[in-house]
């Protein structure tokens, strides 16, 4: 395992018709990209959002998940998990993504790509359906994933450019407010008494702000 934080896989997906998908199609089945991938303001070129009501947009441009967390899930599920299986666009190594403060800036490679930790993934029935189709036990999957405390972040693109699997990832800014990705997930999904904590985040994702205001 590399001691340098790294993107070990880049994955993209296009809409596929699935009976279990909420809108009848889903892009959760991602394929690893070989070679360079262009990162634009709304995500990685070749990655298409199916359900635009719940996914996509600047605050959810790229989903990242740590290889270390996939390894943990392998132990829980008793089966290997490939990079990209959780629908993530970037699979990283050497970063505790869920412990990272919301608002952290990440520089990927030397191609000018600057990303900001902006939001969290909320598990849904499409995720459950995908895991079942892939041969894993999907029993109570949404609840199980939520309680594990390893949601992974959505990233906002601050600087566009090109990335490749193997690119180093450098943390170039920490906001210092102490609200982590896991904290945001808890506040939004498990303990809404903690929602006011999210107001410490500069540039709070619009969906998160709406939730805070709704439950104020």
C-alpha positions as CSV (number, residue, x, y, z in Angstrom):
1,X,0.0,0.0,0.0
2,X,1.3,3.4,-1.0
3,X,2.2,5.8,1.8
4,X,1.3,8.7,-0.5
5,X,-2.5,9.5,-0.8
6,X,-3.5,8.4,-4.2
7,X,-6.4,7.9,-6.6
8,X,-6.1,4.2,-7.4
9,X,-9.1,4.1,-9.7
10,X,-11.3,6.4,-11.8
11,X,-14.8,5.1,-12.7
12,X,-17.6,6.4,-14.8
13,X,-21.1,5.1,-15.7
14,X,-23.9,5.7,-18.1
15,X,-27.7,5.1,-17.6
16,X,-28.8,1.5,-17.7
17,X,-32.4,0.2,-17.5
18,X,-33.0,-1.6,-14.3
19,X,-36.3,-2.7,-12.8
20,X,-35.2,-2.0,-9.3
21,X,-34.1,1.6,-10.1
22,X,-36.5,4.2,-8.7
23,X,-36.8,6.0,-12.1
24,X,-36.3,2.8,-14.1
25,X,-32.7,3.5,-14.9
26,X,-29.5,4.1,-13.0
27,X,-25.8,4.9,-13.5
28,X,-24.5,3.2,-10.4
29,X,-22.7,0.5,-12.4
30,X,-19.3,2.2,-13.0
31,X,-16.5,1.0,-15.2
32,X,-12.9,1.8,-14.5
33,X,-11.3,4.3,-16.8
34,X,-7.9,3.5,-18.4
35,X,-5.8,6.5,-19.3
36,X,-6.5,10.2,-18.6
37,X,-9.9,11.4,-17.6
38,X,-11.1,15.0,-18.1
39,X,-12.7,16.7,-15.1
40,X,-15.2,19.4,-15.8
41,X,-17.3,21.6,-13.4
42,X,-20.0,19.0,-13.2
43,X,-17.9,15.9,-13.0
44,X,-15.8,13.4,-15.0
45,X,-16.2,13.3,-18.7
46,X,-18.2,10.1,-19.6
47,X,-20.1,9.9,-16.3
48,X,-23.8,10.5,-16.8
49,X,-26.3,11.1,-14.0
50,X,-29.6,9.2,-14.4
51,X,-31.6,10.6,-11.5
52,X,-30.9,14.3,-11.6
53,X,-33.3,15.1,-8.8
54,X,-31.1,13.3,-6.2
55,X,-27.7,13.3,-7.9
56,X,-25.4,15.5,-9.8
57,X,-24.9,19.3,-9.9
58,X,-21.9,21.3,-8.6
59,X,-22.2,20.0,-5.0
60,X,-22.3,16.4,-6.1
61,X,-20.0,16.5,-9.1
62,X,-17.8,13.6,-8.1
63,X,-18.3,10.8,-5.5
64,X,-15.2,9.5,-3.8
65,X,-14.8,6.4,-1.6
66,X,-11.7,5.1,0.2
67,X,-10.2,1.7,-0.7
68,X,-9.7,1.2,3.1
69,X,-13.5,1.5,3.6
70,X,-14.1,-1.0,0.7
71,X,-11.7,-3.4,2.4
72,X,-13.7,-3.0,5.6
73,X,-16.9,-3.8,3.8
74,X,-15.2,-6.8,2.2
75,X,-14.7,-8.2,5.7
76,X,-18.3,-7.5,6.6
77,X,-19.8,-9.0,3.5
78,X,-17.3,-11.9,3.1
79,X,-16.7,-11.2,-0.6
80,X,-14.2,-9.1,-2.6
81,X,-15.4,-5.6,-3.7
82,X,-13.9,-4.1,-6.8
83,X,-13.0,-0.4,-7.2
84,X,-16.1,1.4,-8.3
85,X,-18.6,-1.1,-6.9
86,X,-20.2,1.5,-4.6
87,X,-20.8,3.8,-7.5
88,X,-17.8,6.0,-6.7
89,X,-16.0,8.0,-9.4
90,X,-12.7,8.1,-7.5
91,X,-11.4,5.3,-5.3
92,X,-8.7,6.6,-3.1
93,X,-5.9,5.1,-0.9
94,X,-4.3,6.7,2.0
95,X,-7.1,9.1,2.9
96,X,-9.7,8.8,5.6
97,X,-12.4,10.5,3.5
98,X,-15.3,10.2,6.0
99,X,-13.2,11.8,8.8
100,X,-12.2,14.7,6.5
101,X,-13.7,18.1,7.3
102,X,-16.3,19.4,4.9
103,X,-14.7,22.1,2.9
104,X,-11.3,20.4,2.7
105,X,-9.6,21.1,-0.7
106,X,-7.8,18.3,-2.5
107,X,-5.3,18.7,-5.3
108,X,-5.2,15.7,-7.6
109,X,-2.2,15.1,-9.8
110,X,-0.5,17.9,-11.7
111,X,-3.3,18.6,-14.2
112,X,-4.8,21.5,-12.3
113,X,-7.7,19.6,-10.7
114,X,-8.8,21.0,-7.4
115,X,-11.7,19.4,-5.5
116,X,-13.6,20.4,-2.4
117,X,-15.3,18.1,0.0
118,X,-18.9,19.4,-0.2
119,X,-21.6,16.9,0.6
120,X,-22.3,13.3,1.6
121,X,-23.8,10.2,0.0
122,X,-27.1,9.1,1.3
123,X,-27.8,5.4,0.6
124,X,-30.9,4.6,-1.4
125,X,-32.9,1.7,-2.7
126,X,-31.0,1.9,-6.0
127,X,-27.8,1.2,-4.1
128,X,-29.6,-1.8,-2.4
129,X,-30.8,-3.1,-5.7
130,X,-27.3,-2.8,-7.3
131,X,-25.7,-4.6,-4.4
132,X,-28.2,-7.4,-4.7
133,X,-27.8,-7.7,-8.4
134,X,-24.0,-7.8,-7.8
135,X,-24.3,-10.9,-5.6
136,X,-24.0,-9.3,-2.2
137,X,-26.5,-9.7,0.7
138,X,-28.7,-6.5,0.4
139,X,-30.7,-7.2,3.5
140,X,-31.4,-3.9,5.3
141,X,-28.6,-2.5,3.2
142,X,-29.7,1.2,3.4
143,X,-29.8,1.1,7.2
144,X,-26.6,-1.0,7.4
145,X,-24.6,1.4,5.2
146,X,-26.0,4.4,7.2
147,X,-25.0,3.0,10.6
148,X,-21.5,2.1,9.4
149,X,-20.4,5.7,9.4
150,X,-18.4,5.4,6.2
151,X,-20.5,7.4,3.7
152,X,-17.8,8.9,1.6
153,X,-18.0,12.5,0.3
154,X,-19.3,14.2,-2.8
155,X,-16.8,16.6,-4.2
156,X,-17.2,20.0,-5.8
157,X,-14.9,20.9,-8.7
158,X,-12.9,24.1,-8.1
159,X,-10.3,23.6,-10.8
160,X,-10.9,21.6,-13.9
161,X,-8.2,19.5,-15.7
162,X,-7.1,16.0,-16.3
163,X,-6.5,13.1,-13.9
164,X,-5.2,9.6,-14.1
165,X,-5.3,6.5,-11.9
166,X,-2.1,6.7,-9.8
167,X,-2.2,10.4,-9.4
168,X,-1.2,11.7,-5.9
169,X,-3.8,13.5,-3.8
170,X,-2.6,16.4,-1.6
171,X,-4.7,18.1,1.0
172,X,-4.1,21.8,0.3
173,X,-6.7,23.4,2.6
174,X,-8.4,22.5,5.9
175,X,-11.2,24.8,7.0
176,X,-10.7,24.2,10.7
177,X,-14.4,24.1,11.8
178,X,-14.2,20.4,12.8
179,X,-17.3,19.2,11.0
180,X,-16.4,16.0,9.2
181,X,-18.1,14.2,6.4
182,X,-19.3,11.6,8.9
183,X,-20.7,14.4,11.1
184,X,-22.6,15.9,8.2
185,X,-24.0,12.5,7.4
186,X,-25.1,12.0,11.0
187,X,-26.8,15.4,11.2
188,X,-28.6,14.9,7.9
189,X,-29.7,11.3,8.4
190,X,-29.5,10.1,11.9
191,X,-29.6,12.9,14.5
192,X,-31.2,16.1,13.3
193,X,-30.5,17.8,16.6
194,X,-27.0,18.2,15.2
195,X,-28.1,20.1,12.1
196,X,-27.1,23.5,13.4
197,X,-23.4,22.3,13.5
198,X,-23.5,22.4,9.7
199,X,-23.9,26.2,9.7
200,X,-20.2,26.4,10.6
201,X,-19.4,25.3,7.0
202,X,-18.6,28.1,4.5
203,X,-20.2,27.3,1.2
204,X,-22.6,24.8,2.7
205,X,-24.1,22.6,0.0
206,X,-27.6,23.9,-1.0
207,X,-29.4,20.6,-0.2
208,X,-27.8,20.6,3.3
209,X,-28.7,24.2,3.9
210,X,-32.3,23.5,2.9
211,X,-32.5,20.6,5.4
212,X,-31.1,22.8,8.1
213,X,-33.6,25.5,7.4
214,X,-36.5,23.0,7.2
215,X,-35.8,21.7,10.6
216,X,-34.8,24.9,12.3
